[in-house]
Amino acid sequence: MTSIEFGTPSTLPPTNGYSHVASIAPGSRLVWTSGQVPIAADGTVAAAGDWEAQTRQVMHNVGAALEAGGATWDDVFKLTIFVVDTSALATVRTVRDEFVNLERPPTSSLVQVAGLFRPDILIEIEAVAAVPVE
């Protein structure tokens, strides 16, 4: 957690749950996750059209991927969020805020895409984390 320094300079616009800048300390080990979608380990897909359920499943999947790489949500410094529609952005942010450290929010990009790999999938999220090397 101490291997990342976050910043939101006054020379940039205000943010809503993310930081503008993250600096990684030398000697940190980086962990990247693939984009995670709202499909559980048993193959169950979160309810079609349910932004909250899909976002929550995606965030759980990202957390499991981070854990597999030896990282936690506190180690995340970058999120990339892909959505098929921005109308539910408030819901996505609310669920995201249950997982990220709001005192040190990661940098973030949100991209609206024409579609994901299946028409019932609304959201995909990938993360990058920095873990202090001991």
C-alpha positions, 0 to 999 in steps of 0.5 A: 500500500505504501508503494503508491502515491496518489495525487489530484492536482488543483491544476486539473478538474475535480474528480469523482472517486478517482485520482488523476495521478499515481506514482509507483515506488521503485522496487514495486512488483506490478500486477495486471489483471485481464478484463473481468466480466460478470461471469462467476467461477461456475459459469453463471452470468449476473442478471442481464440488464442489471448494472448493479449485479453485473458490476458487483460480480465484475469487482469480485472477479477483479478482486479474485484476480488480484489475489491470485497475483498476490495483490489486494484492492489497496494495491490497485493504482489503475482501473479501466472500465468498459461499459456499453452505456453510460446511463448507469454510471452512478450505479457503477461508481457506487459499487466501485466505491465499495471495493476501492479505498476512497481515501486513495482512489486509483486512477481510472479510465471509463470507455464506452464501447459499442459492445462487449463479447456477448450482448448480455454483458454490460461491463468489463473492468481491468486493474493494475496494482503495485505490490511492495517488494519485501 
